[in-house]
């Protein structure tokens, strides 16, 4: 069984992707007026987008570093 650490690169990439989707879907729902646009939701969607980009990038960097070390 592989050693799963807390910073598993695949898990980071998945979490980053989910955050990016949340950061894209929330403004779309506000634009279509399915949910009311509030300062909190605007801030949450901006935070989710930025956090998703950073988390996904960290996961990609960690993934490539681990696979580079295995060669």
URTA-V241550 format. One record per residue. N is the residue number from 0. RES is the residue in one letter. SS is DSSP state (helix for helix, strand for strand, loop for the rest). D_FIRST is the distance of its C-alpha to the first C-alpha in Angstrom with 2 decimals. Layout:
BEGIN
n=N res=RES ss=SS d_first=D_FIRST
n=N res=RES ss=SS d_first=D_FIRST
END
This chain:
BEGIN
n=0 res=X ss=loop d_first=0.00
n=1 res=X ss=loop d_first=3.81
n=2 res=X ss=loop d_first=6.52
n=3 res=X ss=loop d_first=8.66
n=4 res=X ss=loop d_first=12.18
n=5 res=X ss=loop d_first=15.33
n=6 res=X ss=loop d_first=16.63
n=7 res=X ss=loop d_first=14.06
n=8 res=X ss=helix d_first=16.50
n=9 res=X ss=helix d_first=15.92
n=10 res=X ss=helix d_first=16.50
n=11 res=X ss=helix d_first=19.56
n=12 res=X ss=helix d_first=20.92
n=13 res=X ss=helix d_first=20.72
n=14 res=X ss=helix d_first=22.41
n=15 res=X ss=helix d_first=24.96
n=16 res=X ss=helix d_first=25.73
n=17 res=X ss=helix d_first=26.30
n=18 res=X ss=helix d_first=28.57
n=19 res=X ss=helix d_first=30.46
n=20 res=X ss=helix d_first=31.05
n=21 res=X ss=helix d_first=32.33
n=22 res=X ss=helix d_first=34.51
n=23 res=X ss=helix d_first=36.00
n=24 res=X ss=helix d_first=36.42
n=25 res=X ss=helix d_first=38.18
n=26 res=X ss=helix d_first=41.04
n=27 res=X ss=helix d_first=41.42
n=28 res=X ss=helix d_first=41.79
n=29 res=X ss=helix d_first=44.27
n=30 res=X ss=helix d_first=46.17
n=31 res=X ss=loop d_first=46.43
n=32 res=X ss=loop d_first=47.55
n=33 res=X ss=loop d_first=45.05
n=34 res=X ss=loop d_first=44.33
n=35 res=X ss=loop d_first=46.79
n=36 res=X ss=loop d_first=46.34
n=37 res=X ss=loop d_first=46.14
n=38 res=X ss=helix d_first=45.60
n=39 res=X ss=helix d_first=42.42
n=40 res=X ss=helix d_first=40.89
n=41 res=X ss=helix d_first=42.07
n=42 res=X ss=helix d_first=40.48
n=43 res=X ss=helix d_first=37.24
n=44 res=X ss=helix d_first=37.03
n=45 res=X ss=helix d_first=37.87
n=46 res=X ss=helix d_first=35.30
n=47 res=X ss=helix d_first=32.59
n=48 res=X ss=helix d_first=33.51
n=49 res=X ss=helix d_first=33.50
n=50 res=X ss=helix d_first=30.31
n=51 res=X ss=helix d_first=28.59
n=52 res=X ss=helix d_first=29.82
n=53 res=X ss=helix d_first=28.74
n=54 res=X ss=helix d_first=25.25
n=55 res=X ss=helix d_first=24.66
n=56 res=X ss=helix d_first=26.15
n=57 res=X ss=helix d_first=24.01
n=58 res=X ss=helix d_first=20.86
n=59 res=X ss=helix d_first=22.32
n=60 res=X ss=helix d_first=23.30
n=61 res=X ss=helix d_first=19.94
n=62 res=X ss=helix d_first=18.27
n=63 res=X ss=helix d_first=20.93
n=64 res=X ss=helix d_first=20.79
n=65 res=X ss=helix d_first=17.12
n=66 res=X ss=helix d_first=17.67
n=67 res=X ss=helix d_first=20.98
n=68 res=X ss=helix d_first=19.57
n=69 res=X ss=helix d_first=17.26
n=70 res=X ss=loop d_first=20.46
END
